[in-house]
Amino acid sequence: MAEIRQRDDGILNSIRMIAPGTPLREGLDNILRAKTGALIAVGDNPEIMALVDGGFFINSEFTPAHLYELAKMDGGIILSYDTKKILYAN
């Protein structure tokens, strides 16, 4: 039961992260309106960081505008687990 509870908590946290009114949702809405698309990974655990190959280390405060501008580039965007920082792009 504890494993199911942890999974459910993770899903709820993910939903809260992209709920209307959140900065991440605002950035995603901007990307969708522009019809640019984006590959965005949320998390800075070793499994996700192992996917980083090249690109730019950004380490900048997250804002919806920054996310939107980076989504115009070709390549993925990696956000910190709490979505407070943009870590890597392209």
PDB file of N, CA, C and O in Angstrom:
ATOM      1  N   MET A   1       0.814  -1.194   0.000  1.00  0.00           N
ATOM      2  CA  MET A   1       0.000   0.000   0.000  1.00  0.00           C
ATOM      3  C   MET A   1       0.863   1.266   0.000  1.00  0.00           C
ATOM      4  O   MET A   1       0.493   2.263  -0.621  1.00  0.00           O
ATOM      5  N   ALA A   2       1.993   1.237   0.681  1.00  0.00           N
ATOM      6  CA  ALA A   2       2.846   2.433   0.750  1.00  0.00           C
ATOM      7  C   ALA A   2       3.346   2.817  -0.640  1.00  0.00           C
ATOM      8  O   ALA A   2       3.456   4.001  -0.959  1.00  0.00           O
ATOM      9  N   GLU A   3       3.648   1.812  -1.466  1.00  0.00           N
ATOM     10  CA  GLU A   3       4.126   2.085  -2.817  1.00  0.00           C
ATOM     11  C   GLU A   3       3.036   2.761  -3.651  1.00  0.00           C
ATOM     12  O   GLU A   3       3.318   3.692  -4.406  1.00  0.00           O
ATOM     13  N   ILE A   4       1.820   2.303  -3.518  1.00  0.00           N
ATOM     14  CA  ILE A   4       0.699   2.915  -4.247  1.00  0.00           C
ATOM     15  C   ILE A   4       0.489   4.345  -3.767  1.00  0.00           C
ATOM     16  O   ILE A   4       0.237   5.246  -4.567  1.00  0.00           O
ATOM     17  N   ARG A   5       0.592   4.545  -2.472  1.00  0.00           N
ATOM     18  CA  ARG A   5       0.413   5.887  -1.891  1.00  0.00           C
ATOM     19  C   ARG A   5       1.474   6.854  -2.421  1.00  0.00           C
ATOM     20  O   ARG A   5       1.163   8.002  -2.740  1.00  0.00           O
ATOM     21  N   GLN A   6       2.734   6.391  -2.517  1.00  0.00           N
ATOM     22  CA  GLN A   6       3.809   7.237  -3.033  1.00  0.00           C
ATOM     23  C   GLN A   6       3.566   7.597  -4.494  1.00  0.00           C
ATOM     24  O   GLN A   6       3.778   8.736  -4.909  1.00  0.00           O
ATOM     25  N   ARG A   7       3.115   6.601  -5.272  1.00  0.00           N
ATOM     26  CA  ARG A   7       2.827   6.851  -6.681  1.00  0.00           C
ATOM     27  C   ARG A   7       1.694   7.860  -6.829  1.00  0.00           C
ATOM     28  O   ARG A   7       1.774   8.774  -7.650  1.00  0.00           O
ATOM     29  N   ASP A   8       0.642   7.693  -6.034  1.00  0.00           N
ATOM     30  CA  ASP A   8      -0.493   8.616  -6.076  1.00  0.00           C
ATOM     31  C   ASP A   8      -0.066  10.025  -5.668  1.00  0.00           C
ATOM     32  O   ASP A   8      -0.509  11.003  -6.270  1.00  0.00           O
ATOM     33  N   ASP A   9       0.782  10.135  -4.661  1.00  0.00           N
ATOM     34  CA  ASP A   9       1.285  11.450  -4.247  1.00  0.00           C
ATOM     35  C   ASP A   9       2.092  12.094  -5.373  1.00  0.00           C
ATOM     36  O   ASP A   9       1.994  13.300  -5.601  1.00  0.00           O
ATOM     37  N   GLY A  10       2.883  11.292  -6.070  1.00  0.00           N
ATOM     38  CA  GLY A  10       3.670  11.806  -7.188  1.00  0.00           C
ATOM     39  C   GLY A  10       2.791  12.316  -8.315  1.00  0.00           C
ATOM     40  O   GLY A  10       3.076  13.353  -8.913  1.00  0.00           O
ATOM     41  N   ILE A  11       1.722  11.586  -8.605  1.00  0.00           N
ATOM     42  CA  ILE A  11       0.790  12.015  -9.653  1.00  0.00           C
ATOM     43  C   ILE A  11       0.101  13.311  -9.244  1.00  0.00           C
ATOM     44  O   ILE A  11      -0.028  14.227 -10.055  1.00  0.00           O
ATOM     45  N   LEU A  12      -0.339  13.392  -8.002  1.00  0.00           N
ATOM     46  CA  LEU A  12      -1.001  14.609  -7.527  1.00  0.00           C
ATOM     47  C   LEU A  12      -0.052  15.812  -7.567  1.00  0.00           C
ATOM     48  O   LEU A  12      -0.454  16.913  -7.942  1.00  0.00           O
ATOM     49  N   ASN A  13       1.183  15.599  -7.186  1.00  0.00           N
ATOM     50  CA  ASN A  13       2.168  16.691  -7.246  1.00  0.00           C
ATOM     51  C   ASN A  13       2.382  17.159  -8.685  1.00  0.00           C
ATOM     52  O   ASN A  13       2.529  18.355  -8.939  1.00  0.00           O
ATOM     53  N   SER A  14       2.400  16.212  -9.622  1.00  0.00           N
ATOM     54  CA  SER A  14       2.562  16.567 -11.035  1.00  0.00           C
ATOM     55  C   SER A  14       1.376  17.379 -11.528  1.00  0.00           C
ATOM     56  O   SER A  14       1.548  18.352 -12.262  1.00  0.00           O
ATOM     57  N   ILE A  15       0.191  16.989 -11.133  1.00  0.00           N
ATOM     58  CA  ILE A  15      -1.009  17.728 -11.539  1.00  0.00           C
ATOM     59  C   ILE A  15      -0.997  19.127 -10.947  1.00  0.00           C
ATOM     60  O   ILE A  15      -1.332  20.096 -11.629  1.00  0.00           O
ATOM     61  N   ARG A  16      -0.611  19.237  -9.679  1.00  0.00           N
ATOM     62  CA  ARG A  16      -0.530  20.564  -9.045  1.00  0.00           C
ATOM     63  C   ARG A  16       0.457  21.470  -9.773  1.00  0.00           C
ATOM     64  O   ARG A  16       0.236  22.676  -9.880  1.00  0.00           O
ATOM     65  N   MET A  17       1.543  20.889 -10.272  1.00  0.00           N
ATOM     66  CA  MET A  17       2.599  21.649 -10.934  1.00  0.00           C
ATOM     67  C   MET A  17       2.096  22.309 -12.218  1.00  0.00           C
ATOM     68  O   MET A  17       2.537  23.404 -12.566  1.00  0.00           O
ATOM     69  N   ILE A  18       1.172  21.644 -12.924  1.00  0.00           N
ATOM     70  CA  ILE A  18       0.701  22.169 -14.206  1.00  0.00           C
ATOM     71  C   ILE A  18      -0.735  22.691 -14.137  1.00  0.00           C
ATOM     72  O   ILE A  18      -1.371  22.907 -15.168  1.00  0.00           O
ATOM     73  N   ALA A  19      -1.236  22.890 -12.930  1.00  0.00           N
ATOM     74  CA  ALA A  19      -2.598  23.395 -12.754  1.00  0.00           C
ATOM     75  C   ALA A  19      -2.708  24.828 -13.274  1.00  0.00           C
ATOM     76  O   ALA A  19      -1.729  25.574 -13.240  1.00  0.00           O
ATOM     77  N   PRO A  20      -3.886  25.215 -13.752  1.00  0.00           N
ATOM     78  CA  PRO A  20      -4.081  26.603 -14.186  1.00  0.00           C
ATOM     79  C   PRO A  20      -3.679  27.593 -13.092  1.00  0.00           C
ATOM     80  O   PRO A  20      -3.970  27.396 -11.912  1.00  0.00           O
ATOM     81  N   GLY A  21      -3.014  28.644 -13.511  1.00  0.00           N
ATOM     82  CA  GLY A  21      -2.568  29.667 -12.570  1.00  0.00           C
ATOM     83  C   GLY A  21      -1.145  29.491 -12.091  1.00  0.00           C
ATOM     84  O   GLY A  21      -0.601  30.386 -11.444  1.00  0.00           O
ATOM     85  N   THR A  22      -0.526  28.355 -12.393  1.00  0.00           N
ATOM     86  CA  THR A  22       0.864  28.142 -11.985  1.00  0.00           C
ATOM     87  C   THR A  22       1.797  28.680 -13.074  1.00  0.00           C
ATOM     88  O   THR A  22       1.411  28.740 -14.241  1.00  0.00           O
ATOM     89  N   PRO A  23       3.018  29.072 -12.706  1.00  0.00           N
ATOM     90  CA  PRO A  23       3.964  29.577 -13.710  1.00  0.00           C
ATOM     91  C   PRO A  23       4.265  28.569 -14.823  1.00  0.00           C
ATOM     92  O   PRO A  23       4.378  28.946 -15.989  1.00  0.00           O
ATOM     93  N   LEU A  24       4.393  27.288 -14.462  1.00  0.00           N
ATOM     94  CA  LEU A  24       4.679  26.287 -15.483  1.00  0.00           C
ATOM     95  C   LEU A  24       3.525  26.203 -16.475  1.00  0.00           C
ATOM     96  O   LEU A  24       3.751  26.131 -17.683  1.00  0.00           O
ATOM     97  N   ARG A  25       2.312  26.209 -15.985  1.00  0.00           N
ATOM     98  CA  ARG A  25       1.147  26.158 -16.876  1.00  0.00           C
ATOM     99  C   ARG A  25       1.121  27.378 -17.793  1.00  0.00           C
ATOM    100  O   ARG A  25       0.801  27.257 -18.975  1.00  0.00           O
ATOM    101  N   GLU A  26       1.452  28.541 -17.262  1.00  0.00           N
ATOM    102  CA  GLU A  26       1.483  29.748 -18.084  1.00  0.00           C
ATOM    103  C   GLU A  26       2.495  29.603 -19.222  1.00  0.00           C
ATOM    104  O   GLU A  26       2.216  29.955 -20.369  1.00  0.00           O
ATOM    105  N   GLY A  27       3.676  29.077 -18.883  1.00  0.00           N
ATOM    106  CA  GLY A  27       4.686  28.852 -19.913  1.00  0.00           C
ATOM    107  C   GLY A  27       4.234  27.836 -20.950  1.00  0.00           C
ATOM    108  O   GLY A  27       4.451  28.028 -22.146  1.00  0.00           O
ATOM    109  N   LEU A  28       3.604  26.754 -20.494  1.00  0.00           N
ATOM    110  CA  LEU A  28       3.101  25.739 -21.418  1.00  0.00           C
ATOM    111  C   LEU A  28       2.003  26.302 -22.312  1.00  0.00           C
ATOM    112  O   LEU A  28       1.959  26.009 -23.507  1.00  0.00           O
ATOM    113  N   ASP A  29       1.124  27.104 -21.737  1.00  0.00           N
ATOM    114  CA  ASP A  29       0.057  27.721 -22.530  1.00  0.00           C
ATOM    115  C   ASP A  29       0.641  28.633 -23.615  1.00  0.00           C
ATOM    116  O   ASP A  29       0.145  28.652 -24.741  1.00  0.00           O
ATOM    117  N   ASN A  30       1.686  29.382 -23.278  1.00  0.00           N
ATOM    118  CA  ASN A  30       2.343  30.240 -24.271  1.00  0.00           C
ATOM    119  C   ASN A  30       2.922  29.416 -25.416  1.00  0.00           C
ATOM    120  O   ASN A  30       2.802  29.791 -26.582  1.00  0.00           O
ATOM    121  N   ILE A  31       3.547  28.298 -25.080  1.00  0.00           N
ATOM    122  CA  ILE A  31       4.131  27.411 -26.091  1.00  0.00           C
ATOM    123  C   ILE A  31       3.033  26.831 -26.974  1.00  0.00           C
ATOM    124  O   ILE A  31       3.183  26.762 -28.194  1.00  0.00           O
ATOM    125  N   LEU A  32       1.939  26.418 -26.361  1.00  0.00           N
ATOM    126  CA  LEU A  32       0.834  25.848 -27.129  1.00  0.00           C
ATOM    127  C   LEU A  32       0.192  26.886 -28.054  1.00  0.00           C
ATOM    128  O   LEU A  32      -0.131  26.581 -29.202  1.00  0.00           O
ATOM    129  N   ARG A  33       0.011  28.100 -27.559  1.00  0.00           N
ATOM    130  CA  ARG A  33      -0.575  29.157 -28.392  1.00  0.00           C
ATOM    131  C   ARG A  33       0.302  29.468 -29.608  1.00  0.00           C
ATOM    132  O   ARG A  33      -0.204  29.750 -30.694  1.00  0.00           O
ATOM    133  N   ALA A  34       1.608  29.413 -29.414  1.00  0.00           N
ATOM    134  CA  ALA A  34       2.541  29.698 -30.502  1.00  0.00           C
ATOM    135  C   ALA A  34       2.715  28.510 -31.443  1.00  0.00           C
ATOM    136  O   ALA A  34       3.316  28.638 -32.509  1.00  0.00           O
ATOM    137  N   LYS A  35       2.186  27.358 -31.044  1.00  0.00           N
ATOM    138  CA  LYS A  35       2.285  26.124 -31.839  1.00  0.00           C
ATOM    139  C   LYS A  35       3.732  25.755 -32.147  1.00  0.00           C
ATOM    140  O   LYS A  35       4.051  25.298 -33.245  1.00  0.00           O
ATOM    141  N   THR A  36       4.607  25.963 -31.153  1.00  0.00           N
ATOM    142  CA  THR A  36       6.013  25.623 -31.346  1.00  0.00           C
ATOM    143  C   THR A  36       6.345  24.240 -30.807  1.00  0.00           C
ATOM    144  O   THR A  36       7.194  23.550 -31.371  1.00  0.00           O
ATOM    145  N   GLY A  37       5.702  23.827 -29.743  1.00  0.00           N
ATOM    146  CA  GLY A  37       6.010  22.542 -29.131  1.00  0.00           C
ATOM    147  C   GLY A  37       7.288  22.624 -28.310  1.00  0.00           C
ATOM    148  O   GLY A  37       8.078  23.556 -28.460  1.00  0.00           O
ATOM    149  N   ALA A  38       7.481  21.646 -27.447  1.00  0.00           N
ATOM    150  CA  ALA A  38       8.679  21.616 -26.613  1.00  0.00           C
ATOM    151  C   ALA A  38       8.818  20.244 -25.969  1.00  0.00           C
ATOM    152  O   ALA A  38       7.832  19.552 -25.715  1.00  0.00           O
ATOM    153  N   LEU A  39      10.050  19.875 -25.716  1.00  0.00           N
ATOM    154  CA  LEU A  39      10.351  18.680 -24.939  1.00  0.00           C
ATOM    155  C   LEU A  39      10.890  19.178 -23.604  1.00  0.00           C
ATOM    156  O   LEU A  39      11.979  19.747 -23.538  1.00  0.00           O
ATOM    157  N   ILE A  40      10.116  18.958 -22.538  1.00  0.00           N
ATOM    158  CA  ILE A  40      10.465  19.487 -21.223  1.00  0.00           C
ATOM    159  C   ILE A  40      10.529  18.345 -20.228  1.00  0.00           C
ATOM    160  O   ILE A  40       9.580  17.573 -20.092  1.00  0.00           O
ATOM    161  N   ALA A  41      11.651  18.241 -19.535  1.00  0.00           N
ATOM    162  CA  ALA A  41      11.806  17.262 -18.460  1.00  0.00           C
ATOM    163  C   ALA A  41      11.844  18.023 -17.141  1.00  0.00           C
ATOM    164  O   ALA A  41      12.571  19.006 -17.000  1.00  0.00           O
ATOM    165  N   VAL A  42      11.058  17.561 -16.184  1.00  0.00           N
ATOM    166  CA  VAL A  42      11.037  18.191 -14.866  1.00  0.00           C
ATOM    167  C   VAL A  42      11.711  17.238 -13.890  1.00  0.00           C
ATOM    168  O   VAL A  42      11.204  16.150 -13.620  1.00  0.00           O
ATOM    169  N   GLY A  43      12.843  17.649 -13.370  1.00  0.00           N
ATOM    170  CA  GLY A  43      13.579  16.828 -12.415  1.00  0.00           C
ATOM    171  C   GLY A  43      15.064  16.950 -12.648  1.00  0.00           C
ATOM    172  O   GLY A  43      15.521  17.130 -13.777  1.00  0.00           O
ATOM    173  N   ASP A  44      15.804  16.850 -11.578  1.00  0.00           N
ATOM    174  CA  ASP A  44      17.255  16.914 -11.701  1.00  0.00           C
ATOM    175  C   ASP A  44      17.899  15.727 -11.010  1.00  0.00           C
ATOM    176  O   ASP A  44      18.992  15.826 -10.450  1.00  0.00           O
ATOM    177  N   ASN A  45      17.195  14.599 -11.062  1.00  0.00           N
ATOM    178  CA  ASN A  45      17.749  13.379 -10.476  1.00  0.00           C
ATOM    179  C   ASN A  45      18.764  12.768 -11.445  1.00  0.00           C
ATOM    180  O   ASN A  45      18.822  13.170 -12.607  1.00  0.00           O
ATOM    181  N   PRO A  46      19.550  11.821 -10.993  1.00  0.00           N
ATOM    182  CA  PRO A  46      20.603  11.259 -11.846  1.00  0.00           C
ATOM    183  C   PRO A  46      20.084  10.649 -13.152  1.00  0.00           C
ATOM    184  O   PRO A  46      20.767  10.726 -14.173  1.00  0.00           O
ATOM    185  N   GLU A  47      18.905  10.052 -13.140  1.00  0.00           N
ATOM    186  CA  GLU A  47      18.362   9.442 -14.356  1.00  0.00           C
ATOM    187  C   GLU A  47      18.107  10.497 -15.429  1.00  0.00           C
ATOM    188  O   GLU A  47      18.418  10.279 -16.600  1.00  0.00           O
ATOM    189  N   ILE A  48      17.552  11.620 -15.041  1.00  0.00           N
ATOM    190  CA  ILE A  48      17.286  12.679 -16.018  1.00  0.00           C
ATOM    191  C   ILE A  48      18.586  13.359 -16.432  1.00  0.00           C
ATOM    192  O   ILE A  48      18.786  13.633 -17.615  1.00  0.00           O
ATOM    193  N   MET A  49      19.461  13.631 -15.488  1.00  0.00           N
ATOM    194  CA  MET A  49      20.703  14.313 -15.819  1.00  0.00           C
ATOM    195  C   MET A  49      21.584  13.463 -16.733  1.00  0.00           C
ATOM    196  O   MET A  49      22.407  14.003 -17.471  1.00  0.00           O
ATOM    197  N   ALA A  50      21.422  12.144 -16.692  1.00  0.00           N
ATOM    198  CA  ALA A  50      22.179  11.270 -17.590  1.00  0.00           C
ATOM    199  C   ALA A  50      21.768  11.477 -19.043  1.00  0.00           C
ATOM    200  O   ALA A  50      22.509  11.104 -19.952  1.00  0.00           O
ATOM    201  N   LEU A  51      20.598  12.065 -19.273  1.00  0.00           N
ATOM    202  CA  LEU A  51      20.122  12.321 -20.627  1.00  0.00           C
ATOM    203  C   LEU A  51      20.759  13.561 -21.242  1.00  0.00           C
ATOM    204  O   LEU A  51      20.703  13.751 -22.457  1.00  0.00           O
ATOM    205  N   VAL A  52      21.360  14.401 -20.412  1.00  0.00           N
ATOM    206  CA  VAL A  52      21.955  15.645 -20.906  1.00  0.00           C
ATOM    207  C   VAL A  52      23.199  15.311 -21.724  1.00  0.00           C
ATOM    208  O   VAL A  52      24.127  14.659 -21.247  1.00  0.00           O
ATOM    209  N   ASP A  53      23.186  15.777 -22.966  1.00  0.00           N
ATOM    210  CA  ASP A  53      24.321  15.553 -23.857  1.00  0.00           C
ATOM    211  C   ASP A  53      24.492  16.818 -24.690  1.00  0.00           C
ATOM    212  O   ASP A  53      23.814  17.002 -25.702  1.00  0.00           O
ATOM    213  N   GLY A  54      25.380  17.667 -24.268  1.00  0.00           N
ATOM    214  CA  GLY A  54      25.567  18.931 -24.964  1.00  0.00           C
ATOM    215  C   GLY A  54      24.578  19.970 -24.460  1.00  0.00           C
ATOM    216  O   GLY A  54      24.127  19.913 -23.316  1.00  0.00           O
ATOM    217  N   GLY A  55      24.255  20.897 -25.307  1.00  0.00           N
ATOM    218  CA  GLY A  55      23.331  21.954 -24.919  1.00  0.00           C
ATOM    219  C   GLY A  55      24.020  22.991 -24.055  1.00  0.00           C
ATOM    220  O   GLY A  55      25.246  23.088 -24.019  1.00  0.00           O
ATOM    221  N   PHE A  56      23.205  23.758 -23.364  1.00  0.00           N
ATOM    222  CA  PHE A  56      23.707  24.858 -22.566  1.00  0.00           C
ATOM    223  C   PHE A  56      23.257  24.722 -21.124  1.00  0.00           C
ATOM    224  O   PHE A  56      22.092  24.430 -20.856  1.00  0.00           O
ATOM    225  N   PHE A  57      24.177  24.932 -20.198  1.00  0.00           N
ATOM    226  CA  PHE A  57      23.836  24.985 -18.783  1.00  0.00           C
ATOM    227  C   PHE A  57      23.295  26.380 -18.528  1.00  0.00           C
ATOM    228  O   PHE A  57      24.031  27.363 -18.613  1.00  0.00           O
ATOM    229  N   ILE A  58      22.021  26.464 -18.218  1.00  0.00           N
ATOM    230  CA  ILE A  58      21.348  27.755 -18.063  1.00  0.00           C
ATOM    231  C   ILE A  58      21.376  28.196 -16.601  1.00  0.00           C
ATOM    232  O   ILE A  58      21.817  29.303 -16.290  1.00  0.00           O
ATOM    233  N   ASN A  59      20.908  27.337 -15.716  1.00  0.00           N
ATOM    234  CA  ASN A  59      20.841  27.599 -14.269  1.00  0.00           C
ATOM    235  C   ASN A  59      20.256  28.980 -13.974  1.00  0.00           C
ATOM    236  O   ASN A  59      20.845  29.784 -13.252  1.00  0.00           O
ATOM    237  N   SER A  60      19.092  29.228 -14.549  1.00  0.00           N
ATOM    238  CA  SER A  60      18.424  30.520 -14.424  1.00  0.00           C
ATOM    239  C   SER A  60      17.085  30.340 -13.721  1.00  0.00           C
ATOM    240  O   SER A  60      16.489  29.264 -13.758  1.00  0.00           O
ATOM    241  N   GLU A  61      16.626  31.401 -13.086  1.00  0.00           N
ATOM    242  CA  GLU A  61      15.314  31.378 -12.454  1.00  0.00           C
ATOM    243  C   GLU A  61      14.254  31.072 -13.508  1.00  0.00           C
ATOM    244  O   GLU A  61      14.306  31.596 -14.621  1.00  0.00           O
ATOM    245  N   PHE A  62      13.301  30.227 -13.153  1.00  0.00           N
ATOM    246  CA  PHE A  62      12.216  29.893 -14.072  1.00  0.00           C
ATOM    247  C   PHE A  62      11.242  31.052 -14.172  1.00  0.00           C
ATOM    248  O   PHE A  62      10.795  31.596 -13.162  1.00  0.00           O
ATOM    249  N   THR A  63      10.923  31.418 -15.390  1.00  0.00           N
ATOM    250  CA  THR A  63       9.801  32.317 -15.649  1.00  0.00           C
ATOM    251  C   THR A  63       9.083  31.752 -16.870  1.00  0.00           C
ATOM    252  O   THR A  63       9.710  31.110 -17.712  1.00  0.00           O
ATOM    253  N   PRO A  64       7.787  31.979 -16.974  1.00  0.00           N
ATOM    254  CA  PRO A  64       7.069  31.507 -18.162  1.00  0.00           C
ATOM    255  C   PRO A  64       7.667  32.061 -19.459  1.00  0.00           C
ATOM    256  O   PRO A  64       7.726  31.355 -20.466  1.00  0.00           O
ATOM    257  N   ALA A  65       8.108  33.316 -19.436  1.00  0.00           N
ATOM    258  CA  ALA A  65       8.699  33.922 -20.630  1.00  0.00           C
ATOM    259  C   ALA A  65      10.004  33.240 -21.025  1.00  0.00           C
ATOM    260  O   ALA A  65      10.245  33.011 -22.210  1.00  0.00           O
ATOM    261  N   HIS A  66      10.848  32.911 -20.046  1.00  0.00           N
ATOM    262  CA  HIS A  66      12.100  32.208 -20.358  1.00  0.00           C
ATOM    263  C   HIS A  66      11.806  30.844 -20.980  1.00  0.00           C
ATOM    264  O   HIS A  66      12.433  30.456 -21.966  1.00  0.00           O
ATOM    265  N   LEU A  67      10.859  30.129 -20.404  1.00  0.00           N
ATOM    266  CA  LEU A  67      10.501  28.809 -20.941  1.00  0.00           C
ATOM    267  C   LEU A  67      10.034  28.943 -22.382  1.00  0.00           C
ATOM    268  O   LEU A  67      10.454  28.177 -23.250  1.00  0.00           O
ATOM    269  N   TYR A  68       9.170  29.908 -22.634  1.00  0.00           N
ATOM    270  CA  TYR A  68       8.644  30.127 -23.981  1.00  0.00           C
ATOM    271  C   TYR A  68       9.766  30.426 -24.976  1.00  0.00           C
ATOM    272  O   TYR A  68       9.788  29.866 -26.072  1.00  0.00           O
ATOM    273  N   GLU A  69      10.688  31.299 -24.602  1.00  0.00           N
ATOM    274  CA  GLU A  69      11.785  31.664 -25.499  1.00  0.00           C
ATOM    275  C   GLU A  69      12.698  30.469 -25.778  1.00  0.00           C
ATOM    276  O   GLU A  69      13.134  30.274 -26.913  1.00  0.00           O
ATOM    277  N   LEU A  70      12.985  29.681 -24.762  1.00  0.00           N
ATOM    278  CA  LEU A  70      13.844  28.515 -24.959  1.00  0.00           C
ATOM    279  C   LEU A  70      13.158  27.444 -25.794  1.00  0.00           C
ATOM    280  O   LEU A  70      13.824  26.682 -26.496  1.00  0.00           O
ATOM    281  N   ALA A  71      11.837  27.382 -25.724  1.00  0.00           N
ATOM    282  CA  ALA A  71      11.094  26.380 -26.496  1.00  0.00           C
ATOM    283  C   ALA A  71      11.184  26.653 -27.993  1.00  0.00           C
ATOM    284  O   ALA A  71      10.928  25.756 -28.797  1.00  0.00           O
ATOM    285  N   LYS A  72      11.541  27.868 -28.379  1.00  0.00           N
ATOM    286  CA  LYS A  72      11.698  28.199 -29.791  1.00  0.00           C
ATOM    287  C   LYS A  72      12.932  27.533 -30.383  1.00  0.00           C
ATOM    288  O   LYS A  72      13.019  27.338 -31.596  1.00  0.00           O
ATOM    289  N   MET A  73      13.883  27.186 -29.525  1.00  0.00           N
ATOM    290  CA  MET A  73      15.102  26.521 -29.971  1.00  0.00           C
ATOM    291  C   MET A  73      14.814  25.044 -30.167  1.00  0.00           C
ATOM    292  O   MET A  73      13.858  24.508 -29.606  1.00  0.00           O
ATOM    293  N   ASP A  74      15.634  24.401 -30.956  1.00  0.00           N
ATOM    294  CA  ASP A  74      15.497  22.964 -31.144  1.00  0.00           C
ATOM    295  C   ASP A  74      16.225  22.259 -30.013  1.00  0.00           C
ATOM    296  O   ASP A  74      17.391  22.558 -29.755  1.00  0.00           O
ATOM    297  N   GLY A  75      15.582  21.352 -29.349  1.00  0.00           N
ATOM    298  CA  GLY A  75      16.204  20.605 -28.261  1.00  0.00           C
ATOM    299  C   GLY A  75      15.344  20.636 -27.022  1.00  0.00           C
ATOM    300  O   GLY A  75      14.356  21.367 -26.955  1.00  0.00           O
ATOM    301  N   GLY A  76      15.721  19.848 -26.054  1.00  0.00           N
ATOM    302  CA  GLY A  76      14.950  19.727 -24.828  1.00  0.00           C
ATOM    303  C   GLY A  76      15.306  20.793 -23.804  1.00  0.00           C
ATOM    304  O   GLY A  76      16.313  21.494 -23.912  1.00  0.00           O
ATOM    305  N   ILE A  77      14.437  20.883 -22.807  1.00  0.00           N
ATOM    306  CA  ILE A  77      14.623  21.808 -21.695  1.00  0.00           C
ATOM    307  C   ILE A  77      14.494  20.994 -20.416  1.00  0.00           C
ATOM    308  O   ILE A  77      13.557  20.211 -20.264  1.00  0.00           O
ATOM    309  N   ILE A  78      15.431  21.180 -19.504  1.00  0.00           N
ATOM    310  CA  ILE A  78      15.370  20.472 -18.223  1.00  0.00           C
ATOM    311  C   ILE A  78      15.170  21.493 -17.113  1.00  0.00           C
ATOM    312  O   ILE A  78      15.946  22.434 -16.953  1.00  0.00           O
ATOM    313  N   LEU A  79      14.099  21.274 -16.349  1.00  0.00           N
ATOM    314  CA  LEU A  79      13.778  22.126 -15.209  1.00  0.00           C
ATOM    315  C   LEU A  79      14.139  21.401 -13.926  1.00  0.00           C
ATOM    316  O   LEU A  79      14.173  20.171 -13.897  1.00  0.00           O
ATOM    317  N   SER A  80      14.408  22.144 -12.872  1.00  0.00           N
ATOM    318  CA  SER A  80      14.650  21.534 -11.568  1.00  0.00           C
ATOM    319  C   SER A  80      13.367  20.843 -11.090  1.00  0.00           C
ATOM    320  O   SER A  80      12.279  21.137 -11.586  1.00  0.00           O
ATOM    321  N   TYR A  81      13.496  19.937 -10.143  1.00  0.00           N
ATOM    322  CA  TYR A  81      12.352  19.158  -9.666  1.00  0.00           C
ATOM    323  C   TYR A  81      11.223  20.035  -9.135  1.00  0.00           C
ATOM    324  O   TYR A  81      10.059  19.639  -9.188  1.00  0.00           O
ATOM    325  N   ASP A  82      11.553  21.222  -8.623  1.00  0.00           N
ATOM    326  CA  ASP A  82      10.530  22.117  -8.074  1.00  0.00           C
ATOM    327  C   ASP A  82      10.104  23.188  -9.077  1.00  0.00           C
ATOM    328  O   ASP A  82       9.331  24.081  -8.731  1.00  0.00           O
ATOM    329  N   THR A  83      10.585  23.111 -10.287  1.00  0.00           N
ATOM    330  CA  THR A  83      10.321  24.043 -11.401  1.00  0.00           C
ATOM    331  C   THR A  83      10.707  25.483 -11.083  1.00  0.00           C
ATOM    332  O   THR A  83      10.149  26.409 -11.671  1.00  0.00           O
ATOM    333  N   LYS A  84      11.625  25.685 -10.189  1.00  0.00           N
ATOM    334  CA  LYS A  84      12.057  27.044  -9.849  1.00  0.00           C
ATOM    335  C   LYS A  84      13.250  27.489 -10.693  1.00  0.00           C
ATOM    336  O   LYS A  84      13.560  28.680 -10.745  1.00  0.00           O
ATOM    337  N   LYS A  85      13.928  26.534 -11.359  1.00  0.00           N
ATOM    338  CA  LYS A  85      15.099  26.868 -12.177  1.00  0.00           C
ATOM    339  C   LYS A  85      15.041  26.149 -13.520  1.00  0.00           C
ATOM    340  O   LYS A  85      14.563  25.019 -13.624  1.00  0.00           O
ATOM    341  N   ILE A  86      15.533  26.825 -14.525  1.00  0.00           N
ATOM    342  CA  ILE A  86      15.773  26.196 -15.818  1.00  0.00           C
ATOM    343  C   ILE A  86      17.240  25.782 -15.793  1.00  0.00           C
ATOM    344  O   ILE A  86      18.129  26.630 -15.712  1.00  0.00           O
ATOM    345  N   LEU A  87      17.487  24.488 -15.863  1.00  0.00           N
ATOM    346  CA  LEU A  87      18.858  23.991 -15.714  1.00  0.00           C
ATOM    347  C   LEU A  87      19.612  23.901 -17.041  1.00  0.00           C
ATOM    348  O   LEU A  87      20.719  24.427 -17.163  1.00  0.00           O
ATOM    349  N   TYR A  88      19.023  23.243 -18.022  1.00  0.00           N
ATOM    350  CA  TYR A  88      19.690  23.040 -19.303  1.00  0.00           C
ATOM    351  C   TYR A  88      18.703  23.291 -20.439  1.00  0.00           C
ATOM    352  O   TYR A  88      17.490  23.169 -20.267  1.00  0.00           O
ATOM    353  N   ALA A  89      19.242  23.640 -21.589  1.00  0.00           N
ATOM    354  CA  ALA A  89      18.424  23.800 -22.788  1.00  0.00           C
ATOM    355  C   ALA A  89      19.247  23.405 -24.006  1.00  0.00           C
ATOM    356  O   ALA A  89      20.474  23.505 -24.032  1.00  0.00           O
ATOM    357  N   ASN A  90      18.507  22.953 -25.014  1.00  0.00           N
ATOM    358  CA  ASN A  90      19.058  22.624 -26.328  1.00  0.00           C
ATOM    359  C   ASN A  90      19.845  21.341 -26.280  1.00  0.00           C
ATOM    360  O   ASN A  90      20.383  20.909 -27.299  1.00  0.00           O
TER     361      ASN A  90
END
